[in-house]
C-alpha cells in the first residue's frame, strides 16, 4: 500500500493518540462558537434586527465542530505524505469538504432538533459568503503548522548507542612539582597517596617523599579523576586506590588507613561519598 494514503488504522491512531490535546482543542472550539454567537448578536444590534440565539448557535457550532475530525485527518495525511503537492492537494480537499459538508450538517441538525429546516443550497450560499475565505486561511495556516511541527519532530538527533561509551572527560595523569634542587618532577597520579592543604601550598604525599605544590586543593580536585581521588576532609584529598581499610570513630567520623600505614580522619560530611567509592574500587561488603 502506498505510504501517501491515509489508511483507516492510521486515522484511528490519530484520534486515539492525541488524547492529551483533546480537552484543549474542545475548549478552543467552544470559545470560537461563543465568539461567533456574540458577533452575530452584535451584528443584529448594529442592523437593528431580531437575534435568534438558537439559530446562531446552530450555524456557528456546525461550522467549528467540523474542524475536529478534519484537522485530525489533515495532520495524519501531512505526516504520511512526503511530497508538498500532495499535502497541498489534501489541504484543498479538506477545505472543499468542509464547505460542502457544512450545509448538510446544518440541514440535518435543523431537521432533527428544530421546527423548521434550513435548505442545503441556502446554507451553502451563506457558507461561501461568510466562511469561505476564513476556511481557506485556517486550513492553509494549519498545513504550514503541521509541516513545521513534523519537520521539527523528524530532525535527526544525536543518539548514544548502548554499546558505545561516551567520551570521558580528560583528567591529569601526573602532577609537576619542584624538588629541593629546583628540579621539575612529574609525579604519576597513581603513585600519590594523598594531598593536604598547607596554604598557600598543597602538600603532595608521594610514595617516596613529600613535595610542595603551588595551588589550591579545590583547583587541583577539579583536574583529578573523581573516581580515583576523593575528598575526605576540607583539607585532605586521598587516592582511593591507596586506601586499604577504614574504621568508624562512633561519632560520625571515620579513620582511613592508607597502603603506607598512614591514618587520616574522614569527616562525617564526606564519609558517604568515600564509602561508595571505596566499595566501588575494592568490592562491596
C-alpha positions as a Markdown table, in Angstrom:
| # | Residue | x | y | z |
|---|---|---|---|---|
| 1 | Unk | 0.0 | 0.0 | 0.0 |
| 2 | Unk | 1.3 | 3.5 | -0.8 |
| 3 | Unk | 2.6 | 5.4 | 2.2 |
| 4 | Unk | 0.9 | 8.5 | 0.8 |
| 5 | Unk | -2.5 | 7.1 | 1.5 |
| 6 | Unk | -4.2 | 7.8 | 4.9 |
| 7 | Unk | -5.5 | 4.3 | 5.9 |
| 8 | Unk | -8.3 | 3.6 | 8.3 |
| 9 | Unk | -6.0 | 2.3 | 11.0 |
| 10 | Unk | -3.9 | 5.5 | 10.8 |
| 11 | Unk | -6.9 | 7.6 | 11.2 |
| 12 | Unk | -7.9 | 5.6 | 14.2 |
| 13 | Unk | -4.5 | 6.1 | 15.7 |
| 14 | Unk | -4.8 | 9.8 | 15.2 |
| 15 | Unk | -7.9 | 10.0 | 17.3 |
| 16 | Unk | -6.5 | 7.6 | 19.9 |
| 17 | Unk | -3.0 | 9.1 | 20.1 |
| 18 | Unk | -4.0 | 12.7 | 20.7 |
| 19 | Unk | -5.9 | 12.4 | 24.0 |
| 20 | Unk | -3.8 | 14.9 | 25.7 |
| 21 | Unk | -4.7 | 17.8 | 23.5 |
| 22 | Unk | -8.4 | 16.9 | 23.1 |
| 23 | Unk | -9.6 | 18.9 | 26.1 |
| 24 | Unk | -7.6 | 21.9 | 25.0 |
| 25 | Unk | -9.0 | 21.6 | 21.5 |
| 26 | Unk | -12.5 | 21.2 | 22.8 |
| 27 | Unk | -12.2 | 24.4 | 24.9 |
| 28 | Unk | -10.9 | 26.3 | 21.9 |
| 29 | Unk | -13.8 | 25.1 | 19.7 |
| 30 | Unk | -16.3 | 26.2 | 22.5 |
| 31 | Unk | -14.7 | 29.6 | 22.7 |
| 32 | Unk | -14.8 | 30.1 | 18.9 |
| 33 | Unk | -18.5 | 29.1 | 18.9 |
| 34 | Unk | -19.3 | 31.6 | 21.8 |
| 35 | Unk | -17.3 | 34.3 | 20.0 |
| 36 | Unk | -19.3 | 33.6 | 16.8 |
| 37 | Unk | -22.6 | 33.8 | 18.6 |
| 38 | Unk | -21.5 | 37.1 | 20.3 |
| 39 | Unk | -20.5 | 38.6 | 16.9 |
| 40 | Unk | -23.9 | 37.6 | 15.5 |
| 41 | Unk | -25.6 | 39.3 | 18.4 |
| 42 | Unk | -23.6 | 42.5 | 18.0 |
| 43 | Unk | -24.3 | 42.5 | 14.3 |
| 44 | Unk | -28.1 | 42.3 | 14.9 |
| 45 | Unk | -27.8 | 45.2 | 17.3 |
| 46 | Unk | -26.0 | 47.2 | 14.7 |
| 47 | Unk | -28.5 | 46.3 | 12.0 |
| 48 | Unk | -31.4 | 46.7 | 14.4 |
| 49 | Unk | -32.8 | 43.3 | 13.6 |
| 50 | Unk | -34.0 | 40.3 | 15.5 |
| 51 | Unk | -31.5 | 37.9 | 17.1 |
| 52 | Unk | -32.2 | 34.2 | 17.4 |
| 53 | Unk | -29.6 | 32.6 | 19.6 |
| 54 | Unk | -30.7 | 29.0 | 18.7 |
| 55 | Unk | -30.1 | 29.6 | 15.0 |
| 56 | Unk | -26.9 | 31.5 | 15.6 |
| 57 | Unk | -25.6 | 28.6 | 17.8 |
| 58 | Unk | -26.7 | 26.0 | 15.1 |
| 59 | Unk | -24.8 | 27.7 | 12.3 |
| 60 | Unk | -21.7 | 28.5 | 14.5 |
| 61 | Unk | -21.4 | 25.1 | 16.2 |
| 62 | Unk | -21.9 | 23.2 | 12.9 |
| 63 | Unk | -19.1 | 25.1 | 11.3 |
| 64 | Unk | -16.5 | 24.9 | 14.1 |
| 65 | Unk | -17.2 | 21.3 | 15.2 |
| 66 | Unk | -16.2 | 20.1 | 11.7 |
| 67 | Unk | -12.6 | 21.2 | 12.3 |
| 68 | Unk | -12.1 | 18.5 | 15.0 |
| 69 | Unk | -12.2 | 15.5 | 12.6 |
| 70 | Unk | -10.9 | 17.3 | 9.6 |
| 71 | Unk | -7.9 | 18.7 | 11.4 |
| 72 | Unk | -7.0 | 15.3 | 12.7 |
| 73 | Unk | -7.2 | 13.7 | 9.3 |
| 74 | Unk | -5.2 | 16.6 | 7.8 |
| 75 | Unk | -2.5 | 16.1 | 10.4 |
| 76 | Unk | -2.3 | 12.4 | 9.7 |
| 77 | Unk | -2.1 | 13.0 | 6.0 |
| 78 | Unk | 0.7 | 15.5 | 6.3 |
| 79 | Unk | 2.6 | 13.1 | 8.4 |
| 80 | Unk | 2.2 | 10.3 | 5.9 |
| 81 | Unk | 3.0 | 12.2 | 2.7 |
| 82 | Unk | 6.4 | 13.3 | 1.5 |
| 83 | Unk | 5.6 | 15.5 | -1.5 |
| 84 | Unk | 4.4 | 19.0 | -0.9 |
| 85 | Unk | 2.0 | 18.9 | -3.8 |
| 86 | Unk | 0.1 | 16.0 | -2.2 |
| 87 | Unk | -0.1 | 17.8 | 1.1 |
| 88 | Unk | -1.4 | 20.9 | -0.6 |
| 89 | Unk | -4.0 | 18.8 | -2.5 |
| 90 | Unk | -5.1 | 17.2 | 0.7 |
| 91 | Unk | -5.5 | 20.6 | 2.3 |
| 92 | Unk | -7.6 | 21.9 | -0.5 |
| 93 | Unk | -9.7 | 18.7 | -0.4 |
| 94 | Unk | -10.3 | 19.2 | 3.4 |
| 95 | Unk | -11.3 | 22.9 | 2.7 |
| 96 | Unk | -13.7 | 22.0 | 0.0 |
| 97 | Unk | -15.2 | 19.1 | 2.0 |
| 98 | Unk | -15.7 | 21.4 | 5.0 |
| 99 | Unk | -17.6 | 23.9 | 2.8 |
| 100 | Unk | -19.8 | 21.3 | 1.2 |
| 101 | Unk | -20.5 | 19.2 | 4.3 |
| 102 | Unk | -21.3 | 22.2 | 6.5 |
| 103 | Unk | -24.7 | 23.0 | 4.9 |
| 104 | Unk | -25.6 | 19.3 | 5.1 |
| 105 | Unk | -24.8 | 19.2 | 8.8 |
| 106 | Unk | -26.9 | 22.3 | 9.3 |
| 107 | Unk | -29.8 | 20.8 | 7.4 |
| 108 | Unk | -29.5 | 17.5 | 9.4 |
| 109 | Unk | -29.5 | 19.1 | 12.8 |
| 110 | Unk | -32.3 | 21.5 | 12.0 |
| 111 | Unk | -34.3 | 18.6 | 10.7 |
| 112 | Unk | -33.9 | 16.7 | 13.9 |
| 113 | Unk | -33.9 | 19.5 | 16.6 |
| 114 | Unk | -35.7 | 22.5 | 15.1 |
| 115 | Unk | -39.3 | 23.3 | 14.0 |
| 116 | Unk | -38.1 | 24.2 | 10.5 |
| 117 | Unk | -35.2 | 23.1 | 8.3 |
| 118 | Unk | -32.6 | 25.2 | 6.6 |
| 119 | Unk | -32.3 | 24.2 | 2.9 |
| 120 | Unk | -28.9 | 23.0 | 1.8 |
| 121 | Unk | -28.5 | 25.5 | -1.1 |
| 122 | Unk | -29.4 | 28.4 | 1.1 |
| 123 | Unk | -26.8 | 27.5 | 3.7 |
| 124 | Unk | -24.2 | 26.7 | 1.1 |
| 125 | Unk | -24.5 | 30.2 | -0.4 |
| 126 | Unk | -24.2 | 31.6 | 3.1 |
| 127 | Unk | -21.1 | 29.5 | 3.7 |
| 128 | Unk | -19.5 | 30.8 | 0.6 |
| 129 | Unk | -20.1 | 34.4 | 1.5 |
| 130 | Unk | -19.4 | 34.2 | 5.3 |
| 131 | Unk | -16.9 | 31.4 | 5.8 |
| 132 | Unk | -15.0 | 30.6 | 2.5 |
| 133 | Unk | -12.0 | 32.9 | 3.0 |
| 134 | Unk | -11.9 | 32.1 | 6.7 |
| 135 | Unk | -11.8 | 28.4 | 6.0 |
| 136 | Unk | -9.1 | 28.7 | 3.3 |
| 137 | Unk | -6.9 | 30.7 | 5.7 |
| 138 | Unk | -7.4 | 28.3 | 8.6 |
| 139 | Unk | -6.6 | 25.2 | 6.7 |
| 140 | Unk | -3.7 | 27.0 | 5.0 |
| 141 | Unk | -2.1 | 28.0 | 8.2 |
| 142 | Unk | -2.8 | 24.6 | 9.6 |
| 143 | Unk | -0.9 | 23.0 | 6.8 |
| 144 | Unk | 2.1 | 25.2 | 7.5 |
| 145 | Unk | 1.9 | 24.5 | 11.2 |
| 146 | Unk | 1.7 | 20.7 | 10.7 |
| 147 | Unk | 4.6 | 20.7 | 8.3 |
| 148 | Unk | 6.8 | 22.8 | 10.6 |
| 149 | Unk | 5.9 | 20.6 | 13.6 |
| 150 | Unk | 6.7 | 17.3 | 11.7 |
| 151 | Unk | 9.9 | 18.8 | 10.4 |
| 152 | Unk | 11.0 | 19.6 | 14.0 |
| 153 | Unk | 10.0 | 16.1 | 15.2 |
| 154 | Unk | 11.8 | 14.3 | 12.4 |
| 155 | Unk | 15.1 | 16.2 | 12.8 |
| 156 | Unk | 17.9 | 13.8 | 13.4 |
| 157 | Unk | 19.1 | 13.7 | 16.9 |
| 158 | Unk | 22.4 | 12.6 | 18.3 |
| 159 | Unk | 21.9 | 9.2 | 19.9 |
| 160 | Unk | 24.5 | 7.4 | 22.1 |
| 161 | Unk | 24.3 | 3.7 | 21.4 |
| 162 | Unk | 24.2 | 1.5 | 24.4 |
| 163 | Unk | 27.4 | -0.4 | 23.2 |
| 164 | Unk | 29.3 | 2.9 | 22.9 |
| 165 | Unk | 30.8 | 4.7 | 25.9 |
| 166 | Unk | 30.6 | 8.5 | 25.8 |
| 167 | Unk | 33.9 | 10.3 | 25.6 |
| 168 | Unk | 35.3 | 10.7 | 29.1 |
| 169 | Unk | 36.5 | 14.0 | 30.5 |
| 170 | Unk | 40.2 | 14.4 | 30.3 |
| 171 | Unk | 41.9 | 14.4 | 33.7 |
| 172 | Unk | 45.6 | 15.0 | 34.6 |
| 173 | Unk | 47.6 | 11.8 | 35.0 |
| 174 | Unk | 50.6 | 13.4 | 36.6 |
| 175 | Unk | 51.5 | 16.4 | 38.9 |
| 176 | Unk | 54.5 | 18.6 | 38.3 |
| 177 | Unk | 56.4 | 19.5 | 41.4 |
| 178 | Unk | 59.8 | 21.1 | 42.2 |
| 179 | Unk | 62.3 | 19.3 | 44.5 |
| 180 | Unk | 64.8 | 20.9 | 46.8 |
| 181 | Unk | 67.3 | 21.2 | 43.9 |
| 182 | Unk | 64.7 | 23.2 | 41.9 |
| 183 | Unk | 64.3 | 20.3 | 39.5 |
| 184 | Unk | 60.9 | 19.8 | 37.9 |
| 185 | Unk | 59.5 | 16.3 | 38.5 |
| 186 | Unk | 56.4 | 14.7 | 37.0 |
| 187 | Unk | 54.7 | 12.5 | 39.6 |
| 188 | Unk | 52.3 | 9.9 | 38.4 |
| 189 | Unk | 48.9 | 10.5 | 39.9 |
| 190 | Unk | 48.6 | 6.8 | 40.6 |
| 191 | Unk | 51.8 | 7.0 | 42.9 |
| 192 | Unk | 50.4 | 9.8 | 45.0 |
| 193 | Unk | 48.9 | 8.8 | 48.4 |
| 194 | Unk | 47.1 | 12.0 | 49.2 |
| 195 | Unk | 47.1 | 15.7 | 49.1 |
| 196 | Unk | 46.7 | 18.0 | 52.1 |
| 197 | Unk | 46.2 | 21.7 | 52.3 |
| 198 | Unk | 49.1 | 23.8 | 53.5 |
| 199 | Unk | 48.2 | 27.4 | 52.5 |
| 200 | Unk | 49.3 | 28.9 | 50.2 |
| 201 | Unk | 50.6 | 25.4 | 49.0 |
| 202 | Unk | 49.5 | 21.8 | 48.8 |
| 203 | Unk | 51.4 | 19.0 | 50.4 |
| 204 | Unk | 51.8 | 16.2 | 47.9 |
| 205 | Unk | 52.4 | 13.0 | 49.8 |
| 206 | Unk | 54.1 | 10.7 | 47.4 |
| 207 | Unk | 55.1 | 7.0 | 47.9 |
| 208 | Unk | 58.7 | 8.2 | 48.4 |
| 209 | Unk | 58.6 | 11.6 | 50.0 |
| 210 | Unk | 56.5 | 14.8 | 50.4 |
| 211 | Unk | 56.6 | 17.7 | 48.0 |
| 212 | Unk | 55.1 | 21.2 | 47.8 |
| 213 | Unk | 52.8 | 22.3 | 45.0 |
| 214 | Unk | 51.7 | 25.9 | 44.4 |
| 215 | Unk | 47.9 | 25.5 | 44.0 |
| 216 | Unk | 44.7 | 25.1 | 45.9 |
| 217 | Unk | 43.1 | 21.9 | 46.9 |
| 218 | Unk | 39.8 | 22.9 | 45.2 |
| 219 | Unk | 41.6 | 23.8 | 41.9 |
| 220 | Unk | 43.5 | 20.5 | 41.9 |
| 221 | Unk | 40.4 | 18.5 | 42.8 |
| 222 | Unk | 38.7 | 19.6 | 39.6 |
| 223 | Unk | 41.6 | 18.4 | 37.5 |
| 224 | Unk | 41.9 | 15.0 | 39.1 |
| 225 | Unk | 39.7 | 11.9 | 38.3 |
| 226 | Unk | 36.9 | 11.9 | 40.9 |
| 227 | Unk | 36.7 | 8.2 | 40.7 |
| 228 | Unk | 40.3 | 8.0 | 41.9 |
| 229 | Unk | 40.8 | 11.0 | 44.2 |
| 230 | Unk | 38.2 | 11.5 | 46.9 |
| 231 | Unk | 37.8 | 14.4 | 49.4 |
| 232 | Unk | 37.7 | 13.1 | 53.0 |
| 233 | Unk | 38.1 | 16.4 | 54.7 |
| 234 | Unk | 38.1 | 20.1 | 53.7 |
| 235 | Unk | 41.9 | 20.0 | 53.8 |
| 236 | Unk | 42.5 | 16.4 | 52.6 |
| 237 | Unk | 42.2 | 14.6 | 49.2 |
| 238 | Unk | 43.2 | 11.0 | 49.1 |
| 239 | Unk | 43.9 | 8.4 | 46.4 |
| 240 | Unk | 41.1 | 5.9 | 47.0 |
| 241 | Unk | 43.2 | 3.2 | 45.4 |
| 242 | Unk | 45.7 | 3.6 | 48.2 |
| 243 | Unk | 43.1 | 3.2 | 51.0 |
| 244 | Unk | 43.2 | -0.3 | 52.5 |
| 245 | Unk | 40.7 | 0.0 | 55.3 |
| 246 | Unk | 38.5 | 2.3 | 57.3 |
| 247 | Unk | 37.0 | 2.3 | 60.8 |
| 248 | Unk | 34.2 | 4.3 | 62.5 |
| 249 | Unk | 35.0 | 6.6 | 65.3 |
| 250 | Unk | 31.4 | 6.1 | 66.5 |
| 251 | Unk | 30.7 | 9.9 | 66.2 |
| 252 | Unk | 30.0 | 10.0 | 62.5 |
| 253 | Unk | 33.7 | 10.4 | 61.6 |
| 254 | Unk | 36.0 | 7.6 | 60.3 |
| 255 | Unk | 39.7 | 6.7 | 60.2 |
| 256 | Unk | 41.1 | 5.5 | 56.9 |
| 257 | Unk | 44.4 | 3.6 | 56.7 |
| 258 | Unk | 46.5 | 4.0 | 53.5 |
| 259 | Unk | 48.9 | 1.5 | 52.0 |
| 260 | Unk | 51.9 | 3.0 | 53.7 |
| 261 | Unk | 50.2 | 2.9 | 57.1 |
| 262 | Unk | 49.2 | 6.5 | 57.3 |
| 263 | Unk | 45.9 | 7.0 | 59.2 |
| 264 | Unk | 43.7 | 10.0 | 58.2 |
| 265 | Unk | 40.4 | 11.3 | 59.5 |
| 266 | Unk | 37.3 | 11.1 | 57.3 |
| 267 | Unk | 34.9 | 13.9 | 58.1 |
| 268 | Unk | 31.3 | 12.9 | 58.5 |
| 269 | Unk | 30.4 | 15.3 | 55.7 |
| 270 | Unk | 32.5 | 13.3 | 53.2 |
| 271 | Unk | 32.0 | 9.8 | 54.7 |
| 272 | Unk | 29.1 | 8.8 | 52.5 |
| 273 | Unk | 30.9 | 9.6 | 49.2 |
| 274 | Unk | 34.1 | 7.9 | 50.5 |
| 275 | Unk | 32.3 | 4.6 | 51.4 |
| 276 | Unk | 30.6 | 4.4 | 48.0 |
| 277 | Unk | 33.9 | 4.9 | 46.1 |
| 278 | Unk | 35.8 | 2.6 | 48.4 |
| 279 | Unk | 33.4 | -0.2 | 47.8 |
| 280 | Unk | 33.4 | 0.5 | 44.1 |
| 281 | Unk | 37.2 | 0.1 | 44.0 |
| 282 | Unk | 37.7 | -2.7 | 46.4 |
| 283 | Unk | 34.3 | -4.5 | 46.1 |
| 284 | Unk | 31.1 | -4.4 | 48.1 |
| 285 | Unk | 31.0 | -5.9 | 51.6 |
